[in-house]
Amino acid sequence: MKQLLILGAGTSGTMMSNHLRKALPKNEWNITIVDNQKTHYYQPGFLFLPFDLYQTEQLKKTVAQFIPKGVNLIQESIDRIDKDNDKVFLQNNTEIHYDILIIATGCDIAPQEIEGMQGDHWYKSIYDFYSFDGAKNLRDKLKTWKGGKLVVHICEMPIKCPVAPLEFAFLADDFFTKKQMRDKVEIIYVTPMSGAFTKPVATKELSYLLDQKNINIVSDFNIEKVDTENSKIIDYGGLEVEYDLLVTVPTNMGDDMIARSGFGDDLNYVPTDKTTLQSKVKENIFVLGDATDLPASKAGSVAHFQADILVENIKLYIAGKPLKELFDGHANCFIETGFGKALLIDFNYNQEPVRGTFPIPGIGPLKLLEETRINHLGKLAFRWIYWNMLIKGKPIPFVSSKMKQGGKLIEEI
């Protein structure tokens, strides 16, 4: 029997286990998935938790319930990959041989990377919302916070869901307005980028929202340290931003076991071919989701599109055929803007976000680069789609892995 091993049972790994168990002959391939976590989190919901818009039980289920029958789940920590001998060592000293390896270990926050960030003030005046504990603790803080300077801050790119920090600022405007204390809160958005959005076209088209919501922006801010004694963040050029409450997105890094395995970049992301999803480490190693070093968004939609494509390339690899260069960097992201509305952007490696309709050309019902109520409802509906379709490897109607031009005002790609 041949052995296919998946590292990571988050969104990407779980999807691949479901896809591949259907795609590969059971009498030829054993499939094993390894992850030390027992709980599977709906991470897009972390954005809503601080504002009490979701309950904690809506955001978590057990890992095991989404792993298909016929896939062996091992819930242990991974020590390292021995790529030269096609083995993975677990921290309990178990060795697992593989013929094909899929790395889907994602990324996580690393607040320890910034001087002064993770100390006595962590979860007192400095919070993240990219972790379940961070979002939950921030929810409790916001219930009693009396106001002041709220700084929403990104340490460095890349990060999971690049638009989430901006969404947080928009939802904070909504939250404090409804609490009738918006006049007591100054919202400051601090980013290392030159604009509020990761894509220049989106920044040009949508920056009016910050003015409309009275959100101040500090751009090109590359943080050096947090001065907790004086409640301010300081960048390498000496610029200082004071805060009363700092909501930060710490440096995001890939799994430590990538570094222990002797490959990966400075942030522990795995070198990956941008169109085939085959690693540049060894031909029988493939990578998807947040674990890659690709210049694509680290978002659930991207992992979904990659999974569809990677299944085909795994089958081609097994058959000894050339891989197809199918992944075009396609991503679509809802941007919650508060007060029951949201935007939707759709783009890929080469195409900036454009106006138009999605997913059905000319019909929608979702509108691109436009604030609408139905976009907001679409974002809320995604939680049901996630639990019931996406991670179970079920097809989502009308949604294509490659970016389609139909129904969009595309001048050129």
C-alpha positions in Angstrom: 0.0 0.0 0.0 1.2 3.5 -0.8 1.1 6.1 2.0 -0.2 9.7 1.6 0.4 11.8 4.7 -1.3 15.2 5.4 0.2 17.4 8.1 -2.4 19.7 9.6 -6.1 19.2 10.2 -7.2 22.8 9.9 -9.2 24.1 6.9 -6.7 23.0 4.2 -5.8 19.6 5.6 -9.4 18.6 6.4 -10.5 19.6 2.9 -7.7 17.5 1.3 -8.5 14.5 3.4 -12.1 14.6 2.3 -11.2 15.2 -1.4 -8.5 12.6 -1.6 -10.4 9.8 0.2 -12.9 10.0 -2.6 -10.3 10.5 -5.4 -7.8 7.7 -4.5 -8.4 4.0 -4.6 -8.8 2.6 -1.1 -7.1 -0.6 -2.0 -4.0 1.3 -3.2 -3.6 4.3 -0.9 -3.6 4.7 2.9 -4.3 8.3 4.0 -3.2 9.6 7.3 -3.6 13.1 8.8 -1.7 14.4 11.8 -2.6 17.3 14.1 -2.2 17.8 17.8 -5.3 19.9 18.1 -8.6 18.4 19.3 -10.8 21.5 18.4 -11.4 22.8 14.9 -12.2 26.6 14.9 -14.2 28.6 12.4 -11.5 31.3 12.3 -13.5 33.9 10.2 -15.7 34.1 13.2 -12.9 35.5 15.4 -13.6 38.9 13.8 -17.2 38.9 15.2 -16.5 37.5 18.6 -15.1 40.6 20.2 -18.4 42.5 19.4 -20.5 39.6 20.8 -22.0 38.9 17.3 -21.2 35.2 17.6 -21.3 32.9 20.6 -18.2 30.8 21.3 -20.0 27.5 20.7 -20.8 28.6 17.1 -17.1 28.8 16.3 -15.7 25.4 17.4 -16.3 21.7 16.8 -14.1 18.7 17.2 -11.4 18.0 14.6 -12.4 14.3 14.4 -15.9 14.8 13.2 -14.8 16.2 9.9 -12.1 13.6 9.1 -13.8 11.1 6.7 -14.1 7.4 7.3 -11.1 5.6 5.9 -8.6 8.3 6.9 -6.4 7.7 9.9 -6.3 10.6 12.3 -3.3 10.9 14.6 -3.6 13.6 17.2 0.0 14.2 18.1 2.6 17.0 17.8 4.9 17.0 14.8 8.6 17.3 15.4 10.1 17.5 11.9 10.0 16.3 8.3 13.0 14.2 7.1 12.5 15.0 3.4 15.5 13.0 2.3 14.1 9.7 3.7 10.4 10.5 3.2 9.6 10.3 6.9 7.9 12.5 9.5 8.9 12.3 13.1 6.3 13.0 15.8 7.3 14.4 19.2 6.3 11.1 20.8 9.2 9.5 18.8 6.9 7.8 16.3 8.1 7.7 12.7 5.7 7.9 9.7 6.8 7.0 6.2 5.1 8.6 3.2 5.1 8.3 -0.5 3.4 11.7 -0.9 3.4 14.4 1.7 0.9 17.4 1.9 1.9 20.2 4.2 -1.2 22.1 5.5 0.1 23.3 8.9 -1.0 26.9 8.4 0.3 29.8 10.3 -0.2 31.4 13.7 0.4 34.6 15.5 3.9 35.2 17.0 3.6 38.2 19.4 7.0 37.3 20.9 8.6 38.6 17.6 7.9 42.2 18.6 9.8 43.7 21.5 7.5 44.5 24.4 4.3 43.1 22.9 3.8 39.9 24.9 4.3 40.9 28.6 2.3 42.0 31.6 0.0 44.1 29.3 -1.0 41.2 27.1 -4.7 40.7 27.3 -5.0 43.8 29.6 -4.4 46.7 27.3 -3.0 44.8 24.3 -5.1 42.2 22.5 -5.2 40.2 19.3 -8.3 38.8 17.7 -6.6 36.2 15.4 -6.8 33.6 18.1 -9.8 32.2 19.9 -8.5 33.2 23.3 -7.5 36.7 22.1 -10.9 37.3 20.5 -12.7 36.0 23.6 -10.7 38.1 26.0 -11.1 41.2 23.8 -14.9 40.7 23.9 -14.8 40.8 27.7 -12.6 44.0 27.6 -14.9 45.8 25.2 -17.9 45.2 27.4 -16.6 47.5 30.0 -14.1 49.7 28.2 -14.9 53.4 28.7 -13.2 54.8 25.6 -10.0 56.5 24.5 -7.6 55.8 21.7 -8.3 52.5 20.0 -5.4 51.6 17.8 -6.0 48.8 15.3 -2.6 47.7 14.1 -0.8 45.3 11.7 2.8 44.3 12.6 3.9 43.0 9.2 2.6 41.2 6.1 1.7 38.6 5.2 -1.2 37.8 7.6 -4.2 35.6 7.5 -7.2 37.3 5.9 -5.5 40.6 5.1 -8.7 42.6 5.2 -9.7 41.4 8.7 -7.9 44.3 10.6 -9.8 46.9 8.5 -13.0 45.0 9.1 -12.3 45.2 12.8 -12.0 49.0 12.6 -15.3 49.2 10.7 -17.1 47.0 13.2 -15.6 48.9 16.1 -17.2 52.1 14.6 -20.5 50.3 14.4 -20.2 48.8 17.9 -19.3 52.1 19.7 -21.9 54.0 17.7 -24.6 51.6 18.8 -23.3 51.9 22.4 -23.7 55.7 22.1 -20.1 56.3 22.9 -18.5 56.7 19.5 -17.6 60.3 20.4 -15.5 58.9 23.3 -13.5 56.6 21.0 -10.7 57.7 18.5 -10.1 54.9 16.1 -6.6 54.8 14.5 -5.7 52.3 11.8 -2.0 51.6 11.7 -0.5 49.6 8.8 2.9 48.8 7.3 1.3 49.2 3.9 1.0 52.4 1.9 -2.8 52.3 2.0 -5.7 50.8 4.0 -6.2 47.9 1.5 -3.7 45.3 0.3 -4.6 45.9 -3.3 -4.0 49.4 -4.8 -7.3 49.5 -6.7 -9.2 48.7 -3.6 -7.4 51.4 -1.7 -8.3 53.9 -4.4 -11.9 52.8 -4.7 -12.7 52.3 -1.0 -10.6 54.7 1.1 -13.7 57.0 1.4 -15.0 54.5 4.0 -12.3 55.6 6.5 -13.2 59.2 6.1 -16.9 58.4 6.3 -16.4 56.5 9.5 -13.9 59.0 11.0 -11.1 56.5 11.2 -7.6 57.9 11.0 -4.9 56.0 9.2 -1.2 55.9 9.8 0.5 54.1 6.9 4.0 52.9 6.2 4.4 52.1 9.9 7.0 49.4 10.5 6.9 48.6 14.1 10.1 48.2 16.1 8.7 47.8 19.6 5.8 48.4 22.0 6.5 50.9 24.8 4.0 49.6 27.4 5.2 52.0 30.1 4.1 54.9 28.0 1.3 53.1 26.0 2.6 53.7 22.5 4.0 51.8 19.6 7.2 52.9 17.9 8.4 52.3 14.4 11.9 52.0 13.1 11.9 55.6 11.9 11.0 56.9 15.4 7.3 57.6 14.6 5.1 57.0 17.7 1.4 56.2 18.0 -0.2 56.4 21.5 -2.9 54.0 22.5 -5.3 53.3 25.4 -6.3 50.0 23.8 -4.1 48.3 21.3 -5.7 45.7 19.1 -2.8 44.3 17.1 -2.3 41.6 14.5 1.1 40.2 15.5 3.6 38.8 13.0 2.2 35.7 11.4 4.5 32.7 11.1 4.4 29.2 9.7 4.8 26.2 12.0 8.0 25.8 14.0 8.4 22.3 12.7 9.2 23.7 9.2 12.3 25.4 10.7 13.2 22.2 12.5 12.9 20.4 9.2 15.6 22.6 7.6 13.5 24.3 5.0 11.2 27.3 4.8 11.8 31.0 4.7 12.4 33.4 7.6 8.8 33.2 8.6 8.6 29.4 8.3 6.6 29.4 5.0 7.3 26.6 2.6 8.7 27.4 -0.9 5.9 26.4 -3.2 5.3 26.6 -7.0 2.7 29.3 -7.4 0.7 27.5 -10.1 1.0 23.8 -9.3 1.3 23.8 -5.5 4.1 21.4 -5.6 6.8 22.3 -3.1 10.2 23.5 -4.2 11.7 21.3 -1.5 11.1 17.9 -3.1 8.8 16.7 -5.9 6.7 14.4 -3.6 5.9 17.2 -1.2 2.9 19.5 -1.9 1.7 22.6 0.1 -1.5 24.5 0.4 -3.2 27.1 2.5 -1.4 29.4 4.9 1.7 27.2 5.0 2.8 28.3 1.5 5.1 31.2 0.6 2.8 32.2 -2.3 2.0 35.8 -3.1 -1.7 35.0 -2.6 -4.0 35.9 0.3 -3.9 33.7 3.3 -7.6 33.2 3.4 -10.2 30.4 3.5 -11.3 31.0 -0.1 -7.8 30.6 -1.4 -7.4 27.3 0.5 -10.7 26.1 -1.0 -9.6 27.0 -4.6 -6.1 25.4 -4.0 -7.6 22.2 -2.7 -9.7 21.7 -5.8 -6.6 22.2 -8.0 -4.2 20.2 -5.8 -6.4 17.1 -6.0 -6.0 17.0 -9.7 -2.3 17.5 -9.6 -1.9 14.8 -6.9 -3.7 12.4 -9.3 -1.4 13.5 -12.2 1.7 13.1 -10.0 0.6 9.5 -9.1 0.1 8.7 -12.8 3.5 10.1 -13.7 2.1 12.9 -15.8 3.1 16.6 -15.9 1.4 18.7 -13.4 -1.0 21.4 -14.5 -0.3 25.1 -13.8 -3.9 25.7 -12.7 -3.8 27.9 -9.7 -4.0 31.6 -10.6 -4.0 33.1 -7.1 -7.8 33.4 -7.1 -9.2 34.9 -3.9 -12.5 36.5 -3.0 -13.0 38.2 0.3 -16.0 39.8 2.1 -15.1 43.0 3.8 -17.6 43.7 6.7 -18.2 47.5 6.8 -20.6 47.6 9.7 -24.2 48.6 10.1 -25.4 45.4 8.2 -23.4 46.0 5.0 -20.3 44.4 3.5 -18.1 44.7 0.4 -16.8 41.8 -1.8 -13.6 41.8 -3.7 -12.5 39.2 -6.3 -9.0 39.0 -7.7 -6.0 36.9 -8.5 -2.2 37.1 -9.1 -2.6 39.4 -12.1 -6.0 41.0 -11.8 -6.8 43.7 -9.3 -10.3 43.8 -7.7 -13.0 44.8 -10.2 -16.6 45.8 -10.2 -19.3 43.4 -11.3 -21.4 40.5 -10.1 -20.5 37.3 -8.3 -20.8 34.3 -8.5 -23.3 34.2 -11.4 -22.3 36.6 -14.3 -24.8 39.4 -14.7 -27.0 38.1 -11.9 -25.0 38.0 -8.7 -26.6 38.2 -6.3 -23.4 39.6 -4.8 -21.9 42.9 -5.9 -18.2 43.5 -6.3 -16.5 46.6 -4.8 -19.9 47.8 -3.6 -21.4 48.0 -0.1 -24.6 46.0 0.1 -26.8 44.3 2.6 -26.7 41.1 0.6 -22.9 41.0 0.8 -23.2 41.1 4.6 -25.7 38.3 4.5 -23.4 36.3 2.3 -20.6 36.7 4.8 -22.8 35.5 7.6 -24.0 32.5 5.5 -20.5 31.5 4.9 -20.3 30.0 8.4 -23.0 27.4 7.4 -21.2 26.8 4.1 -17.9 26.3 5.9 -19.2 23.7 8.4 -21.4 21.8 6.0 -19.8 22.0 2.6 -16.3 23.5 2.4 -14.3 21.5 4.8 -16.2 18.4 3.9 -15.0 18.7 0.4 -18.4 19.2 -1.1 -18.7 21.4 -4.3 -20.0 24.9 -3.8 -22.3 25.8 -6.7 -21.3 28.5 -9.2 -17.9 29.1 -7.4 -14.9 28.4 -9.6 -11.3 27.8 -8.5 -10.1 30.0 -11.3 -11.1 33.6 -11.5 -13.8 34.1 -14.2 -14.2 37.2 -16.3 -18.0 36.9 -16.9 -20.1 39.6 -15.2 -17.0 41.7 -14.3 -15.8 45.0 -15.7 -12.3 43.7 -16.6 -10.3 45.9 -19.0 -7.3 43.5 -19.2 -5.7 40.6 -17.3 
